[in-house]
Amino acid sequence: MTRSLGLILLALAPAPSSAQGCYGGYGAYGGFAGPQPALCLARVDERGAVQIRHVQGISQAPQTVTMKKVNERGETVEVAVKFARHLINQQITTIQGNVVRLFDTAGKEQDAGRLADLLRSERPVLVVEGPPQVKYLQGFKKDLPVLSLPSSQPAGSTPQAEGPEKPVD
């Protein structure tokens, strides 16, 4: 019951505008990108792979549709009906446990051998791509594990801002 309530609350929480964590879907791992951590559920399966469950709640703008209806006097009248769609998406990302680094919320790396014991059953975790930045971890509970996934950028490269292409001379 508590896990279901937690998933529902997590799904209904609005996505931070600058974060693309479990809410987004823009990162190499289907949603974990940027320095801000994503709050997810994770566990280690029997093969040693880490399964990260993230939930996304989407509320679409209300729409109004006009339809014809026969009223109680037998007349055909137009009626405006307003509706909105609310979606909850769930995705499970599986990654080999030997490439996941374990940190605490103080930003200190922990023994990765503890990962299987910590995640024997599904529990809340913070997920970041690359090393965590401590300033983003300060508001979370101290015993919350922080999982660092390998960066999707090649080593030594920096992300380029997209813009118009320069003409070739």
N, C-alpha and C positions, 0 to 999 in steps of 0.2 A: 504494500500500500504506500509506504513512504517513498520507495523508488519510483513508483508510478507518478506520485504527486510531484516529486523532484523533476522528473522528465517533462511533465506538463508545464511546470513553472519555468524550466529552462527553455522550453520551446516557445513559450509565450513572451519571454523577455525580449525587449527590442534590441536589435543589434547596434552596438556602438558604431558611430558613423565612420571612424577611422580604423576600426578593427575589421579584419576579414577572417576571424577565427572560425569556430564551429558554425557560425551563421552564414558564412560567405560562399565558399566553394571556388575560390580563386587560386588557392595555393597548389603546390605540386601534389599534396596529399588530399585534395578534394576539399579544402577549407582551412588549412592551417598555414597562414602566411602572415608576415608582418611581426613586429615585436610584441604586440599585445597577446597575452595568453588566451587560449580558448578553454572554457570550462566544459569538460566532456566526461564520459564514463569510460573506464578501461579495465581490461583484464588480460591475463596471460593464459593462452590456451595450452593444451597438453603437448604441443610441438614446440613451445617456447616463443610463439609469435604473439605480439601485442595486438589486441583488437581494441580499437578506439571507436566508441559509439558517440555520434554527435547528432543533435536534433536541431531542426530549423523550423521556425514558425513563420508563416507568411500570411499577411492579411492584405487582400486585394481591395482596391477602392470600390465603394458601393456603386452598383449600376442600377439604372432605372429602365424598365421595359414596359411598353404600353401594350396591353392585350385587350381583346374584346371579350365581354362577358354578358350573359343574359341576366338581367336583374329580376326581382320578384314580380314585376309587372309585365315581364315578357319582352322588354325592350333590350336591344343590343346597345351596350354602352362601353366606352373605353375606360379602362382602369389602369392606373400606373402602379407597377409592382417594383419595389426596391429590394435588392438583395446584394449580399457580399459573400465572397468565398474566403474561407479560412483553411489553410493547409498546414499540415505538420508532416515534415519529411524527416526520415531517419536514415543515416548512412553509417555503415561500419567499415572502417579502414583497417586493414591488417598489414602489419609491417614486422619484419624479423626483429626479435628482441635484442639481438646482438648489436644493432645499429642505434638503438634508443639509449640516450643518456639520461640519467636520473639526477635531479637537483631537488633542493629544498626551497622554501619560499624566501630564504635569505640569499639565494643564488649560489650556494655552495654545492659542488658536485658530490653526489653520494655514491656509494658502492653499487654498481649496476647489478651485482649478484643478488641484491635484496629485491630486485624488481619482481621476480617470480613470487616471492613471499608476500610482498605488498599487494600484488594484483592477483592473488589466488582466486578471489571472487571480484566481481565487477564493483568498482568504487569510483567516486569522483576524482578527477585529476585535472591539472592544467597542462595544456599542450602548446608548445611553441616550436617554431622552425628555427634551428640554430640555437646558440646559447641564449638563455633567458636574460632579460634586462631587469635588474632588481626593482627599479622604480615602478614597474608594472605588476610586481608581485606583492607589494606592501599591504594591500587591502584584503588579502586572502588569509584564511586560517593557516596557522603555522605548520600543522601536520599534513597539509595537502601536498601530495607528490607533484613534481613538475617534470613532465616528460619532454625531452628535447629531441626532435626529429632531425635527421640530416637535412642540410640546406639544399634547396633545389637549384641554387646558383652554382656554377662550376667554381672550384677553389680559385681565389684570387680575382674573381670578376666582381663588378659592381653593377647593380641594376641600372639600366638606361631609361631615362624619361622618354616617353613616346612623344613624337612631334613630327612635323613635316620632314620628309626626306630631303636631303641636300642634293641638288643636281650634280651629276658627274661631269667633270670637264674633259 
